[in-house]
Amino acid sequence: MFNSENGDFDIQKSHINDLGEYVITAGLTNDGVLGKTNVNAKIIDGNTITIDMFGNSFYRQFKYKMVTHARVFSLIPKFNMNKKQGLYIVNSFKYLMFDFGYENMCSWAKIQNNIIQLPTKDGEIDFEFMESFISELEEERISELSAYLKVSGLDNYELSKEEKEVLENFDLFINNWDSFKIQDVFDVKSSKKKFDANKIKILKHGFPYIVRMSTNNGIKGYLKEDEQFLNKGNTIAFGQDTATMFYQEKPYFTGDKIKILECKYDKFNKINSMFLISTMKKSFSTFSWGASSFSEKAINNQEIKLPTKNNEIDFSYMELLISAVQKLVIKDVVLYTDNKIESTKQIVSKN
């Protein structure tokens, strides 16, 4: 069904410049998209499937270049594959994630003779079924997304007068923000108990188990342990040697090297936490992974910039800015769902 192609140039982060074609690297972050570059390297046409050394697989509709040191390779179809077929087929390769890793890296030589399961009809691959299946799945997800947007209040993307003013004057205001040490805003505390992932049973239900991962809000799974060791909700979990941080709305357990940031202000909530996390991430961005700088003392003394009003931290401004940004981000999503739903209605009415 497929041939394989590799990149021909070791693209580095220094080559990323938001020009030219997308660059594909290994990993799940941003679906493996590193950015764009116009560096002279082999271009792979769209409608392919990429697989990296960890076995992560993604359908690629667009043209791209590949990071060679990340050992990413492309599956070039021997048939005229379209987007819906590609989205269906790529799921047949998801099992590779469980078979490969650093100690056993995935390659075309290792998988080219593997068997994948696909729907058939009259002894032939049933591409029509694939397309129908993906279409039904899209319609179902679009309906769910539309319902979620409405319930969460994110279906309204029109900026208020105040939100427009915040965005228009952002560059002016940011230069007048004041410096605070993290200890001025948060009590930095140790987790009540560190649960070793190798010595516990991680479940699908229970209280969140927060570790130093950069995805899924830091949640590795869920635990049912002694509730006296739960950390408070409405706090920020901070990974000491990764500077990953996530707002935790509900009580949670933690793994090793997690600090709990408990805000000293009653106005702290999920919305303004997005602002605070953003400014803290910027402050810690100059440090390298594993730095001793992320000790409790260093966290306490790290400086961050915050908006103020009448010599007090302006939480209302934070929430207004976050609201405006959310609306800008969600606008395209809302318009997309509205268009898809309207298209579906027209198709149904014609039938």
HELIX and SHEET records of a PDB file:
HELIX    1   1 LYS A   13  HIS A   15  5                                   3    
HELIX    2   2 THR A   29  GLY A   32  5                                   4    
HELIX    3   3 THR A   68  ALA A   70  5                                   3    
HELIX    4   4 LYS A   83  VAL A   90  1                                   8    
HELIX    5   5 ASN A   91  PHE A   98  5                                   8    
HELIX    6   6 TRP A  108  ILE A  111  1                                   4    
HELIX    7   7 PHE A  127  SER A  152  1                                  26    
HELIX    8   8 LYS A  161  GLU A  168  1                                   8    
HELIX    9   9 PHE A  170  ILE A  174  1                                   5    
HELIX   10  10 ILE A  182  VAL A  185  1                                   4    
HELIX   11  11 ASN A  216  GLY A  218  5                                   3    
HELIX   12  12 GLU A  227  PHE A  229  5                                   3    
HELIX   13  13 LYS A  270  PHE A  284  1                                  15    
HELIX   14  14 SER A  292  PHE A  294  5                                   3    
HELIX   15  15 GLU A  296  ASN A  301  1                                   6    
HELIX   16  16 PHE A  315  LYS A  350  1                                  36    
SHEET    1   A 4 PHE A   2  ASN A   6  0                                        
SHEET    2   A 4 PHE A  73  PRO A  77 -1                                        
SHEET    3   A 4 THR A  48  ILE A  51 -1                                        
SHEET    4   A 4 SER A  57  ARG A  60 -1                                        
SHEET    1   B 3 VAL A  33  THR A  37  0                                        
SHEET    2   B 3 GLU A  21  ILE A  24 -1                                        
SHEET    3   B 3 TYR A  64  MET A  66  1                                        
SHEET    1   C 2 THR A 120  LYS A 121  0                                        
SHEET    2   C 2 GLU A 124  ILE A 125 -1                                        
SHEET    1   D 2 ASP A 178  LYS A 181  0                                        
SHEET    2   D 2 GLU A 303  LEU A 306 -1                                        
SHEET    1   E 4 PHE A 186  SER A 190  0                                        
SHEET    2   E 4 ILE A 258  CYS A 263 -1                                        
SHEET    3   E 4 THR A 235  GLY A 239 -1                                        
SHEET    4   E 4 MET A 245  GLN A 248 -1                                        
SHEET    1   F 3 ILE A 219  LEU A 223  0                                        
SHEET    2   F 3 PHE A 207  ILE A 210 -1                                        
SHEET    3   F 3 PHE A 253  THR A 254  1                                        
SHEET    1   G 2 THR A 308  LYS A 309  0                                        
SHEET    2   G 2 GLU A 312  ILE A 313 -1                                        
END                                                                             
